[in-house]
Amino acid sequence: MDNRPIGIFDSGVGGLTVAKQVIKVLGNENIVYFGDTARLPYGSKSKETVTRFSKQIVRFLLTKDVKSVIIACNTASANSLEELQKTFDIPIFGVVVPGASEAVKATKNKKVGIIGTVGTVRTNAYKKLICDYDSNIEVFSKACPLFVPLVEEDWTNNEITRLTAEKYLKELLDEGIDSLVLGCTHYPLLKQCIGDVVGENVKLVDPAKETALTVKKFLTENNMLNDSKEENHHIFYVSDYTEQFDVLCKKALKKVYKPHVINIESY
Amino acid sequence: MDNRPIGIFDSGVGGLTVAKQVIKVLGNENIVYFGDTARLPYGSKSKETVTRFSKQIVRFLLTKDVKSVIIACNTASANSLEELQKTFDIPIFGVVVPGASEAVKATKNKKVGIIGTVGTVRTNAYKKLICDYDSNIEVFSKACPLFVPLVEEDWTNNEITRLTAEKYLKELLDEGIDSLVLGCTHYPLLKQCIGDVVGENVKLVDPAKETALTVKKFLTENNMLNDSKEENHHIFYVSDYTEQFDVLCKKALKKVYKPHVINIESY
């Protein structure tokens, strides 16, 4: 057994929705979370920059003696997972592989929609994986850059957000999708609004839960679960602190954790 | 006379609207522009982080032998101008002081509105300066975090942008303002939409032109203008390159410059 913590990182605080699922599914694990709040968002940035930032973060997490790393950020998962797996000698998981697998299970008519940041959609990572699983599935992707700022403004279900969702999702609905991957950690916070726009016949797929289950399976099969009876620890680090952290932390985890601020650029 | 270039920096590409005014007003000057596209936006980040980033950038610009620096970014001007002026031994100008001075000239009924990022509004920098000029002026501020992503989505005048502007500006209009400072470099690109919402009786103040005039006055009075007859150079640096740079560069400067990519974290 392995009582070291699991590292989770994200471009900011959206990844707390993934942390929430990990805490739920892997209740006995210690967690070290890092949010790159000084340099967020990643969704508009290049593959090279996102990968450079992600490597710095994994180096930081390794100083906290993590036994594995979960990339909670879709943009970093889509752009940097392979490079991180090549570079570091611990198990590293992204959210895109579990999300794609879940989408394959969800679709009946073999038409899947993907929404995410510009950086996630540009890679076609979801599309490639889904077509690897089942080449008969058609995948339609749409970048929705306004969804993150709408969540951060706490406009999760007003007229502006509904009109924005209608505008972004129209072309996916016109293609007749029956399932839609929420390919950005902020999007589950818009579930109500997105659900109203796509209607009850389109299943919303949130990769977070499947990611937590994937990690649980891996740790179980490799005898790496935490078997300690001590109270477990959830520790939070950020590269910049503003009250925004408290707001989204409370929303995602129903509790405010005081994060430690570090200079990620030095890793 | 001083033929070294003027340094201009911004959190990203919004500052190109300031560069445009500098090029217009100071046509014979060489310019080195830096946009921190890897770490943008600054508007949601803390004073400490914005100041740390800004110091790195001025150190970088000094390696390009600049004779003065213009902080094109309102958030960096509002949060870091004083600290930069204390730290570095060259003339440094922000956009907030000229913008505030312009607002004082613009208002007749002594009710001024300020819109900007969360980080700009939090400092009350515009408000303090305007009240220093004229303590009878009332200043009403409103952070408008969705305006930047709306510009970057190129939704500069659709229904969603209009509704967003109405929602943000209502309380300022209810106070009876007769002038409104566009306290973020992206906002002039929403001029049409904001102008429609506030109506023709509210004057829109764009700090960019006044900033360029302030710098011209300073360089003239201090015999620091460029008197070379050689063709002048405008050189652009960014910390991350995506096509977004080309799009906004073309919009602001009517020309696409190829930027050099540098690692700002090493300065």
Interface residues (C-beta under 8 A of the other chain):
Chain A: T37 A38 R39 L40 S44 K45 S46 E48 T49 F53 P145 L146 V148 P149 L150 E152 E153 W155 E159 I160 L163 T164 K167 S239 D240 Y241 T242 Q244 E265
Chain B: T37 A38 R39 L40 S44 K45 S46 E48 T49 F53 P145 L146 V148 P149 L150 E152 E153 W155 E159 I160 L163 T164 K167 S239 D240 Y241 T242 Q244 E265
